[in-house]
Amino acid sequence: MIDLHAHTNHSDGKDTPTELVENAVAAGVSVLAITDHDTVSGWDEAISAASSHGIGLIPGIEVSTRALTPSGHGVSVHMLAYLPDPNNQDLISALDKTKASRMIRAREMVARLSKDYPIDFEMVLQQLPEGSTIGRPAIADALVELRIVPTRSDAFTSILHRSSPYYVSEESLDTVEAIRLIRQAGGVGVMAHPLIDFPPGAKREDLPRAHFEHLIEAGLNGLEVDHRAVPSLAKSWLRDLVLKHNLIVTGSSDYHGVGGKDNKLGENSTAPEMLQRIIDQASGFEPLT
């Protein structure tokens, strides 16, 4: 079983890298990817743990980006960067800028929340290991600890929802630029959970073909089709797109640990031949196989 999308507490997951590997082994996963948001800080521990437990590991990053569609609509796009060079200065510099903007955003959200709830930024920082990527999940965890909400999921559907007055939009790297940087760093770029916001009841002809064609032309390597949040209609449309352009297609859990999300390790899997294509196309970092 090959699961190519999982998070640790170096971004918004609950498990340490070692715990993630141990839980993957227990779930029957044979090859795992660590893909924390905008950071490589968990790689070394994950590689060590995977080596000790005899499991394959694909180090990666989930890169936060924003694209402007041909219709002029801005959309959030998460790019899974597999096996990029973690010392590539252009990529790391871009990720550092994203992390800095995340910190500014988190501070502003906490400042807004503190007017109505007994929360401060130090409480949020205590939810994360030093050097981890901050985001709404850390704020949610602080709210859970304060017993303001019962779970992280409840925080996301109420106080931290995008429609909430406490919500602050994030600044992200341009998607085309992210694809270029990933490829320049020897990585393979796969779009994470595409079309998860596709409205229910929308028709196949409403899918944004021009947007995807533009990103494929820019160098997008593949699509994460098999993900619990991708609608069925979108999956069939995406598979047609994959065949037309000979893209890599992956399936993954997007696991965040118990209490992080309901997603379970190994609930979706990537075919061995697709993993091999990722390895063959990457030149930035060696996988642990």
Secondary structure, DSSP 4 states (H G I P E B T S, - for coil): -EE--B--TTTT-SS-HHHHHHHHHHTT-SEEEEEEET--TTHHHHHHHHHHHT-EEEEEEEEEEEEE-TTS-EEEEEEEEES--TT-HHHHHHHHHHHHHHHHHHHHHHHHHHTTSS--HHHHHTTS-TTPPP-HHHHHHHHHHTTSSSSHHHHHHTTTSTTSTT--PPP-EEHHHHHHHHHHTT-EEEESSTTTTPPTT--GGGS-HHHHHHHHHTT--EEEEE-TTS-HHHHHHHHHHHHHHT-EEEE---B--TTT-S--TTSS---HHHHHHHHHH--SS--B-
